[in-house]
Every structure is written in C-alpha cells, then in structure tokens.
Amino acid sequence: MRKMGRSLVSFAIVAAVGLALAAPAARAERHPVDCAKVMEMVNAGKSAKEVSAALKISNSSVYRCEKKAKAAAKTAAGAPAAAGGAAPAAPATH
C-alpha cells in the first residue's frame, strides 16, 4: 500500500512540474512596437490609453515610445553643432 502511495505522489509531482513547464509565461512575449505609428497617433491628439487599445499594446509601451522620441529629438537638436566639428565662426567686424 505504501509503495503505491509513493508512486502516486511521485506521479502527481512529475505531472505538476510538467504542466508548470508547459504553461505559457506569465509575462507577454516581447514583440516589436511600431513607435512611428504610436507617435503618429499621440501627435494626432489621442491619449496613451486610446493608442494602447487601438494598437493592442500596453500603456507603458506608449510611454516608452514617447520617451524614445523625446530623446531622439533632444539628440537631433544637439547633433548639428557636434556634426560640424567646431562652432561657426563669429562674423567679422570692420
């Protein structure tokens, strides 16, 4: 009887572990978010909640795209001075 009980418990443990490994992950798989589309909708006046519902993404993905766009704009604003090497010369006075 004890042998059968141990076998049954062992089988239950193996089955539980197998099901746990086969279950989908708790967090969603990463998939690329089209930040250009997100920013197009945000710039059109839609809220983060509306954009996330329309594109079936999370609100945090919308905010992440906004953050990336802001950083890109900040970098682009500073890029012309850095790309030219030196600052433009001051106009000559006579």
N, C-alpha and C positions, 0 to 999 in steps of 0.2 A: 504494500500500500504506500509506504513512504517513498519507494522508488518511483512509483507512478506519479506521486505528488511533486516530487523534484523534477521529473521530466516535464510535467505540465507547466510548472513555474518557469523552467528554462525555456520552454517553447513560447510562453507568454512574453518573456523578456526579449527574446530574439524577434518575435513578431512586432513588439512595440518599437524596438530600435529600428527595425526595417521600415516601418511606417513613418517614423520620425525622419529618417533619411530620405524617404521618397516624397515627403510633403514639400510643397513649394516654400521658398524662402519667405520669411516674414516681410522683408522689405522688397519693394519692387525692383525689378532688374533695371539697370541703367540703360537708357536709350537716349539717343541724341535729341536735344530740344532745338527747334528752329528758332534761334534768338532773333533772327531778322523778322520773322513773322510775328513773334511776340512783341517786338519793339514797334512794328507797324501798327499793331492793334492798340498798344499803350499810347502811342503818339496820336492815334485817332480818338483818344479820349476814353477808352474802355478801362475799367478797373481791373486790378490784378485778379480778382475773383471771377470776373466775366471772361477774361483771357484764359485763365486756367480751365474754366468749364468748357469753353469753346474748343480749346486745343487738347483737352483731356490730359493736362499736366498738373503738377502741384503748384500751389501759390508760391512756394519757395523757389520753384524753377523760374517763375515770372520775375521775382525779386532778384534772383541771381543774374538773369539776362539784363535787367536794368542796371545792376551793379557793374557788369562787364561793359555795357555800353557807355556808362559814365566814365569808367576807367579808360576806355579806348578814346573817348572824346578828350579827356584830360591829356592823354599821351599825345594825341594828334595835335592838340593846341600847342604843346611844347616842342613838337618834332621839327618845325621849320627852322628854328634857331639852332637846334642840335644838328640838323642835316646840312646846314650851310657851313658848318665848321666854326666860323667866327661871326660875331655880330656885325651887321652892316656898319660901314664907316659913317661918321658924322659928316654932315655937309660942310664943305669948305667955306670959310668966311674970307672976305676980301678986305 
